Amino acid sequence: MCLNAPVGISGEDRLKCSFTMPAKAIHLNKHGAAIQISRDLVVGSVIQVKNKRGIQVSARIVSQLTATQVLSTYGIEFVEQQDKATNFWGISFPSNTDERPVSHSLKPKGSMSATRRDS
């Protein structure tokens, strides 16, 4: 399931021009998201992201995922204190201890190890 949310973004673009504008956050996760915005941003720069409840956090642009003449998508990660950023989306994400180990989820069905019994 792909979660998305409207956000407000502010910061400086590639030309060092300050901006504040709406954007769409997609692929939400507890560490950040991808944002779709019609602005050319610099990877490594820090922007402000504001959610619909008025909570604002700092986020770093970590990658440019796609770019067209109209819209670019950037991966962002929160740089705020964990408490503020953890509840930014208003969603409870599972903690690492709640997730199933990868080794269990990758085993093919019916791949039980046979035990040899000597008669």
C-alpha positions in Angstrom: 0.0 0.0 0.0 1.4 3.4 -1.0 0.6 6.2 1.5 0.6 9.8 0.4 -0.3 13.2 2.0 -0.4 16.9 1.0 2.4 18.9 2.6 3.8 22.4 2.5 7.5 22.7 1.6 9.8 25.7 2.2 13.5 26.3 1.6 15.9 27.4 -1.1 16.0 25.9 -4.6 19.0 25.3 -6.9 19.1 29.0 -7.8 19.2 30.0 -4.1 15.7 31.5 -4.3 13.5 31.1 -1.2 10.2 29.4 -1.8 7.1 28.2 0.1 4.7 26.0 -1.8 2.4 23.0 -1.6 3.7 19.5 -2.6 2.6 15.9 -2.4 4.4 13.4 -0.2 4.3 9.8 -1.4 5.7 6.6 -0.1 5.5 7.8 3.5 7.6 6.0 6.1 8.7 6.7 9.6 12.0 8.2 8.4 10.7 10.5 5.6 9.0 10.1 2.2 9.3 11.0 -1.4 8.0 14.5 -2.4 6.7 15.6 -5.7 7.3 19.3 -6.3 7.6 21.7 -9.3 10.9 23.1 -8.1 14.6 22.2 -8.8 16.1 21.3 -5.4 19.7 20.4 -4.4 20.5 17.0 -3.1 22.0 17.4 0.4 20.0 20.6 1.2 17.6 20.9 4.1 14.0 22.0 3.6 11.1 22.5 6.0 8.1 20.2 5.6 4.7 21.1 7.1 1.8 18.6 7.5 -1.9 19.4 7.4 -2.0 19.5 11.2 0.5 22.4 11.2 3.5 20.4 12.5 6.8 21.4 10.8 10.0 19.4 10.7 13.3 19.7 8.9 14.2 17.2 6.2 17.3 16.6 4.0 17.0 15.9 0.3 18.8 12.6 -0.1 18.2 11.9 -3.8 16.4 13.0 -6.9 14.2 10.1 -8.0 12.6 11.5 -11.1 12.5 14.7 -13.1 10.3 16.1 -15.9 9.9 19.6 -17.1 6.9 20.0 -14.8 7.5 17.8 -11.7 10.5 16.4 -9.8 10.4 13.7 -7.1 12.9 13.7 -4.3 13.6 11.3 -1.5 13.7 13.1 1.9 14.7 12.0 5.4 13.8 13.7 8.6 16.6 15.4 10.5 14.5 16.5 13.5 14.4 14.9 16.9 13.0 11.4 16.8 9.9 12.3 18.9 8.7 15.1 16.6 9.4 13.3 13.4 8.1 9.9 14.5 4.5 11.2 14.7 4.8 13.6 11.8 2.5 11.6 9.5 0.0 10.7 12.2 0.5 7.0 11.4 1.8 4.2 13.6 4.5 2.4 11.7 5.6 -1.0 13.0 8.9 -1.0 15.0 11.7 -3.3 13.9 10.9 -5.8 16.7 7.4 -6.2 15.3 8.5 -7.1 11.8 9.1 -10.7 10.8 12.7 -11.7 10.2 13.6 -11.7 6.5 14.8 -15.3 6.6 11.3 -16.5 7.5 9.5 -14.4 4.9 11.9 -15.6 2.1 11.5 -19.4 2.7 9.5 -21.1 0.0 6.3 -22.8 1.1 6.8 -26.4 2.1 10.6 -26.0 2.5 10.8 -27.8 5.8 14.1 -29.3 6.6 13.9 -33.1 6.6 15.3 -35.0 9.6 16.9 -38.3 8.8 16.1 -41.0 11.2 18.2 -44.1 11.4 16.3 -47.4 11.8 
